[in-house]
Amino acid sequence: MTHDELEALFEYRDNELYWKESGKGRGDISKPAGSIHPTGYRDIRIDGKLYRAHRLIYQMFNEQWDITDNSRDNSVDHADNDKLNNNIDNLRVATISQQQHNRGNMKNNTSGHKGVSWHKQHKKWQVLVKLNNKNHHGGTFVNLEDAIAKATQMRNELHGEFVKHE
């Protein structure tokens, strides 16, 4: 799917893609193209192939980016973590690892803070921050606030623009 093909098919307005013409199972052209997938992303079917709307939008605004490259280093990230906020200013190319930095707390998080967990054996708070699937140890702390501060410092250093603290 090239930039020119997308320009011929869609109009981008209100942070969404709209079909320019009806037909071929496209539905109501006054509504955003596609449908919302159970994962929370908007999907659009073009000639029998399913695409994520945010990837199509990114391709429309960045002709040199290759939408067909599905490698781990060529995904499109929503900077604000809102899967339906397809404002072009909210979309950026990211590796899978960078996308992991930009996510919120996991449901199984026991401390309520990213990178901080209780170490039963030492009876202290432990700091672990990941970068490229490698754990970076920040130490253990008696005080939760000290552990949170260390985890925050490490995330700022390791994750750069993709940092998300909570």
ABEGO torsion letter per residue (X at the ends): XBAAAAAAABBBBGGBBBBABBEGGAEBAABBBEBBBAAGBBBBBBGGBBBBAAAAAAAAABAABBAABABAAABBBBAAGBAABABAAABBBBBAAAAAAABBBBAABAAGBBGBBBBAAAGBBBBBBBBGGBBBBAEBBABAAAAAAAAAAAAAAAAEAABBAX
